[in-house]
Amino acid sequence: MTMEKEITFSFNGKQYKGIAGHTIAAALFANGIRAIRKCEVTGEMRGVYCGIGHCYECRATINDVRNIRTCLTCLEDNMIIISESNLTIGEMQDES
């Protein structure tokens, strides 16, 4: 049996808890965050769509590196995750 290690990360300046090794997208979803960014063209909320890295809908800035796919990137302790479009708390919890 594997022990899951709880770690801390931030998303848009707010601290959250997650499980080390889970994807960033899974950690955000587990914390009630559904929208990760806004579409550059329409302004619609975007989040995880395909979950396998093909659609690029879940990208965010991770530790100052832009356009990282959160569905493919594993969560690490003290990661700093920023939405590509500075979402509000209400927008982050909306279904995308």
N, C-alpha and C positions, 0 to 999 in steps of 0.2 A: 504494500500500500504506500502511495506517495503522499508526502506531507505538502500541502499547499502553503506557500509563504505569502502572507498578506503584506502588501507594500503600499506606499503613498505615491501619488502622482498629482499633477495639477492640469486642469483644463480651463483655459481662459481665466487664469488667475485664481481659481477656486480649487481647494484641496479635496481629493477623493481617495478612496481605498480601492485596491484591485489585487488580483492574484498574479504573482510573478509568473511569466511564461504564457499567460493568456494573451490574446491579441488585444491591441488597444481598443479596437472596435467593440470587442466583447466586454471589456472593462467599462467603457462608456455606456454601453447598453445596460449593463448590470447596475449602473448608477442612475438610470433613468434618462440618460441622454440619447435622444434619437436622431437629432439633426447635428451634423458636424460642420456643415458649411452652407453657404448660399450659392446657387448657380450664378455664374458671372453674367449670363445673358438675361435670364428671366427673373432672378432674385428669389426663386423658389428654394425652400429648404431641401438640403440633400443629406443623406446618411448612407448607411450600408445598403447596397442594392444587390450585388451579386455575391459578395462575401468571398470571392476568389481572386480578387485583384484585377479583373478584366475591365471593369467599368470606370474605375477611378473616381467614383462618386464620394468615397469616404476619405478623401485626402485632407491632410492637416499639416501644420508646421510642427515638427517634432525636434526639440532641442535646437532650434534655430535653422533647421533644414526644411525647406518648403516642399509641398506636394508629395508627402509621404502617404502611402496607402495604409490606413489604420487597420484594415482587415488582414493584412499580411505581416504587420510589424508587431513583435512581441513586446509586451509591457515590461518596463524595467523600473526599479526604484528611483524615485525623484525625477521622473521624466517630466518635461515641460511641454505640454501639448496646447497648441493654439489653433482655433478654427481659422480657416482661410479668410473669413469675413466678419470676425468679431460679433458672434451671435450673442443675443441676450439670453438670460436664464430661461425665460418663457419660450423663446424660439428653439433652444436646445432640447426642450422636452416635447416639442411638437412632433407628431409623426411626420416622417419625410417620405 
